[in-house]
Amino acid sequence: MPATKKVDWVYRRNGCVSCKRADSFLADHGIAGRAIRDARKEPVGWDEAQALVAEASKLFVAKGKKYVQVDLKKSPPDAEELRKLIIGPTGNLRAPTIRRGKTLLVGFNEEMYDQVLG
């Protein structure tokens, strides 16, 4: 199926199981990224991750088989809580991360992707 829908930005890492699942979801739903950034070659550190969140109004974060939704305008998390949500063990933004408009999706959860992108 040719990609007809777009997301603004995809941050992914080769060899990452969650990234492969996210790629499959996007392909199956005909969604392409306008910009794709390789997390190994161009990692997104804490400062840049905070800037991404500052531009967003909604944040969805996969946490195992569940996900959390954060309304960044009504109830933004403090810096430490935000760090725990979006930064991985390497100290960089978790992959995969997708930005569509003012919505950020961090990690992969099929139900979350269906709700936001499906």
VENQUIJO-V412019 format. One record per backbone hydrogen bond with DSSP energy under -0.5 kcal/mol. NH is the residue of the N-H (numbers start at 1). CO is the residue of the C=O. E is the energy in kcal/mol with one decimal. If there is no record, write none. Layout:
nh=NH co=CO e=E
nh=NH co=CO e=E
This chain:
nh=4 co=30 e=-2.2
nh=5 co=30 e=-2.3
nh=7 co=32 e=-2.3
nh=8 co=99 e=-1.2
nh=9 co=99 e=-1.8
nh=10 co=35 e=-2.4
nh=11 co=97 e=-3.1
nh=12 co=10 e=-0.5
nh=12 co=37 e=-2.4
nh=16 co=13 e=-1.6
nh=17 co=15 e=-0.5
nh=20 co=16 e=-2.1
nh=21 co=17 e=-2.1
nh=22 co=18 e=-2.4
nh=23 co=19 e=-2.8
nh=24 co=20 e=-2.3
nh=25 co=21 e=-2.4
nh=26 co=22 e=-2.7
nh=27 co=23 e=-2.6
nh=28 co=24 e=-2.9
nh=29 co=25 e=-1.6
nh=30 co=27 e=-1.3
nh=31 co=26 e=-3.1
nh=32 co=5 e=-2.6
nh=34 co=7 e=-2.8
nh=35 co=8 e=-0.7
nh=37 co=10 e=-3.3
nh=39 co=12 e=-3.7
nh=39 co=37 e=-0.6
nh=42 co=38 e=-3.0
nh=45 co=43 e=-0.7
nh=49 co=45 e=-2.5
nh=50 co=46 e=-2.5
nh=51 co=47 e=-1.7
nh=52 co=48 e=-2.1
nh=53 co=49 e=-2.2
nh=54 co=50 e=-2.3
nh=55 co=51 e=-1.1
nh=55 co=52 e=-0.5
nh=56 co=53 e=-1.4
nh=57 co=102 e=-3.4
nh=58 co=102 e=-2.0
nh=59 co=70 e=-2.3
nh=60 co=104 e=-2.8
nh=61 co=68 e=-2.7
nh=62 co=106 e=-2.9
nh=63 co=66 e=-3.3
nh=66 co=63 e=-1.7
nh=68 co=61 e=-2.6
nh=70 co=59 e=-3.2
nh=72 co=57 e=-1.6
nh=72 co=70 e=-1.0
nh=73 co=57 e=-0.9
nh=75 co=71 e=-2.6
nh=82 co=78 e=-2.6
nh=83 co=79 e=-2.5
nh=84 co=80 e=-2.0
nh=85 co=81 e=-1.6
nh=86 co=82 e=-2.4
nh=87 co=83 e=-2.2
nh=88 co=92 e=-3.1
nh=91 co=88 e=-1.9
nh=93 co=44 e=-3.2
nh=94 co=86 e=-2.9
nh=96 co=11 e=-0.7
nh=97 co=11 e=-2.0
nh=98 co=105 e=-2.5
nh=99 co=9 e=-2.4
nh=100 co=103 e=-2.6
nh=103 co=100 e=-1.8
nh=104 co=58 e=-2.3
nh=105 co=98 e=-2.8
nh=106 co=60 e=-2.9
nh=107 co=96 e=-3.3
nh=113 co=109 e=-2.7
nh=114 co=110 e=-2.8
nh=115 co=111 e=-2.4
nh=116 co=112 e=-2.4
nh=117 co=113 e=-3.3
nh=118 co=113 e=-1.4
nh=118 co=114 e=-0.5
